[in-house]
Amino acid sequence: MQNQQSQQSQNKNQIANPQTGELPKVKSPEMNDRDYINDALSTCKYITDSLNIAVREASHDQLHQELLQLLNETHQSAREMYNLMFQHGWYKLEAEEQQKIDQAYQQFNNYSSQFPY
């Protein structure tokens, strides 16, 4: 009973669209559309992490600009894949409690008094 209550409270905080019904009911070893997009999204996340380091460490101006452009394009691709997955109900988010949001805001707002300007 407690597990069921936990699941219900978890679902209440979940932000998601209903699945579109495009996926098979039983998962087979073959990759489906969700698997391909999820793999591409994971790859974009990995690439943006690596490009972020490369952009920071590029000493040549032209190289810096080219890497920055690639970083921006990769972030945009990741966003488009996320949006597609969310629209199809393949990506779920967990809503945070307002109290935790307020605490985080207060914590970081207090840091602003430490800025020199």
ABEGO torsion letter per residue (X at the ends): XAAAAAAAAAAAABBBBBBAGABBABBBABBBAAAAAAAAAAAAAAAAAAAAAAAAABABAAAAAAAAAAAAAAAAAAAAAAAAAAAAGABBBBBBBAAAAAAAAAAAAAAAAABAX
